[in-house]
Amino acid sequence: MDAYTDGYVEFVLEQLEEAKMLCADPLVLIEQRLDFSCYVPDGFGTGDCLIVADKLLHIIDFKYGAGRPGRRGGKSPDDAVRPGRAPAVRPSL
């Protein structure tokens, strides 16, 4: 599992560096509770890492299933957020 978590950390750091090109002081939030119920009924969850910069919200969620297929929480394919339709997700504080 170490290789997976190391890869995750490397990915997050790469994304943070890209965000720094857009914004001098991007905000990094770890284990942030999210509420996207304005897009999906009862939509909520926890983002492992959020990077917030000018005109950027990057939600990074680490999944490690050891060969088990993942399960999406939505009820239909229409529940998924499609690329190019990034919602304004509100952190729940």
Contacts in CASP RR format, 6 or more apart in sequence:
PFRMAT RR
TARGET T0000
AUTHOR 0000-0000-0000
METHOD contacts of the structure
MODEL  1
MDAYTDGYVEFVLEQLEEAKMLCADPLVLIEQRLDFSCYVPDGFGTGDCL
IVADKLLHIIDFKYGAGRPGRRGGKSPDDAVRPGRAPAVRPSL
1 64 0 8 1.000
1 66 0 8 1.000
4 62 0 8 1.000
4 64 0 8 1.000
5 62 0 8 1.000
5 64 0 8 1.000
8 60 0 8 1.000
8 62 0 8 1.000
11 60 0 8 1.000
12 49 0 8 1.000
12 51 0 8 1.000
12 60 0 8 1.000
15 51 0 8 1.000
15 58 0 8 1.000
15 60 0 8 1.000
16 26 0 8 1.000
16 28 0 8 1.000
16 51 0 8 1.000
19 26 0 8 1.000
19 51 0 8 1.000
19 53 0 8 1.000
19 56 0 8 1.000
19 58 0 8 1.000
20 26 0 8 1.000
20 53 0 8 1.000
22 53 0 8 1.000
22 54 0 8 1.000
22 55 0 8 1.000
22 56 0 8 1.000
23 53 0 8 1.000
23 54 0 8 1.000
23 56 0 8 1.000
26 51 0 8 1.000
26 52 0 8 1.000
26 53 0 8 1.000
26 56 0 8 1.000
27 50 0 8 1.000
27 51 0 8 1.000
27 52 0 8 1.000
27 53 0 8 1.000
28 49 0 8 1.000
28 50 0 8 1.000
28 51 0 8 1.000
28 52 0 8 1.000
29 49 0 8 1.000
29 50 0 8 1.000
29 52 0 8 1.000
29 91 0 8 1.000
30 48 0 8 1.000
30 49 0 8 1.000
31 46 0 8 1.000
31 47 0 8 1.000
31 48 0 8 1.000
32 46 0 8 1.000
32 47 0 8 1.000
32 50 0 8 1.000
32 91 0 8 1.000
32 92 0 8 1.000
33 44 0 8 1.000
33 45 0 8 1.000
33 46 0 8 1.000
33 47 0 8 1.000
33 91 0 8 1.000
33 92 0 8 1.000
33 93 0 8 1.000
34 44 0 8 1.000
34 45 0 8 1.000
34 46 0 8 1.000
34 47 0 8 1.000
34 50 0 8 1.000
34 59 0 8 1.000
34 89 0 8 1.000
34 90 0 8 1.000
34 91 0 8 1.000
34 92 0 8 1.000
35 43 0 8 1.000
35 44 0 8 1.000
35 45 0 8 1.000
35 89 0 8 1.000
35 90 0 8 1.000
35 91 0 8 1.000
35 92 0 8 1.000
36 43 0 8 1.000
36 44 0 8 1.000
36 81 0 8 1.000
36 87 0 8 1.000
36 89 0 8 1.000
36 90 0 8 1.000
37 43 0 8 1.000
37 44 0 8 1.000
38 87 0 8 1.000
39 81 0 8 1.000
39 87 0 8 1.000
40 74 0 8 1.000
40 79 0 8 1.000
44 92 0 8 1.000
47 59 0 8 1.000
47 60 0 8 1.000
47 61 0 8 1.000
48 60 0 8 1.000
48 61 0 8 1.000
48 62 0 8 1.000
49 59 0 8 1.000
49 60 0 8 1.000
49 61 0 8 1.000
49 62 0 8 1.000
50 57 0 8 1.000
50 58 0 8 1.000
50 59 0 8 1.000
50 60 0 8 1.000
50 91 0 8 1.000
51 57 0 8 1.000
51 58 0 8 1.000
51 60 0 8 1.000
52 58 0 8 1.000
57 86 0 8 1.000
57 88 0 8 1.000
57 89 0 8 1.000
59 89 0 8 1.000
63 70 0 8 1.000
72 79 0 8 1.000
72 80 0 8 1.000
73 79 0 8 1.000
74 80 0 8 1.000
81 87 0 8 1.000
END
